[in-house]
Structure formats: C-alpha cells, structure tokens
C-alpha cells in the first residue's frame, strides 16, 4: 500500500511538472517582447527567481492534489466498509 501511494505521488509530481514545462514551452515566445518593456516596481524579483520558484510551486500543488485525492479514497473506503 505504501509503495502504491508513493508511486501515485511521484506520478502526480511528474504530471504537474510536465504541465509546467508545456505551459512554459507554449508561452516562451510571447513573454519577452512585452514583458521586457513593462515598467516594473522595485519589488520585482530577478528573472532567475522564477526558475527556482515555479518548480517548487508545481511540486507543492501536486502534493496537495495527491493528498486530497488520497484522503478522498481512504475516506470513501472507510465509509463503504461501515
């Protein structure tokens, strides 16, 4: 059961990362012409921060989604067993 849960978690993370890569690939050409010309506030982080933060964000979302799905499966199983 634990191996299956771990495999499921890894699958969620991989799928979310693939979605992230796909979105980045599709939008990569449309961002630079207009984003570079924007007047940015002094709070705008350097561009390399996004390469660090986005994977962490998508991994966190994958773990949250997996956890919600796993809890739903467990609670449904307990409800049906009663």
N, C-alpha and C positions, 0 to 999 in steps of 0.2 A: 504494500500500500504506500509506503514512504517513497519507494523508487518511482512508482507511478505518479505520485504527487510532484516529485522533483522533476521528472520528465515533463509533466504538464507545465510546471513553472518555467522551465527552460524554453519550452515551445512558445509560451506567451511572450517571453522576453525577445526571442528571435523574431517572432512575427511583428512585434512592435518596432523593433529595430529596422526590420525590412520596410515597414511602412514609413518610418522616419527617413530612411535612405531614399525611398521612392519619391517622397514629397520633396526632399532636398534636390534630387536629380531633376524633377519636373520644373521646379521654380528657380533653379540656379541662374538661368539667363535673364529672367525678368526682374531680379532684385537689384542688380548693380547699377543700371543706368539711373534709376530714380532714387534709390536709397542713398547713394553717394552724394547726391545733390541736396538732400534734406538738411535743414538747419537743426542740428542735434543739441540737446541740452548738455550741460557739463556732467550730468549723471549717466550719460550713455556709456556703457562699458566698451572696452576694446573688442574688436571683432572676434579675436580668438577665444573670448569667454563663451561665445555661443557654441563652439565646438566642444567645449567641456560640459556646459550646462544641458544642452539638448539631449545627449545620450542618457544623462542622469535622470532627466525628466521623463523620458520614454521608458526607462527601466522602472522608475517609480510607478508610472501608470500601469505598466504590465504587471507588476507585483500586486498593485491594488486590484486590478481586474481579475487576476488569478485568484486572489484571496476572496473576493466577493463570489466568484463562481464556485470555488471550493467550499466555502461556507454554505452556499445555497444547496450544493449537492449533499453535504453532510446533514444539514437540517432537513432536507427532503427525505433522506434515507431514514433519519430518526422518526420523522413524522409518519412515514409509511410503515415503519416497523411497529409502531404503537397500536 
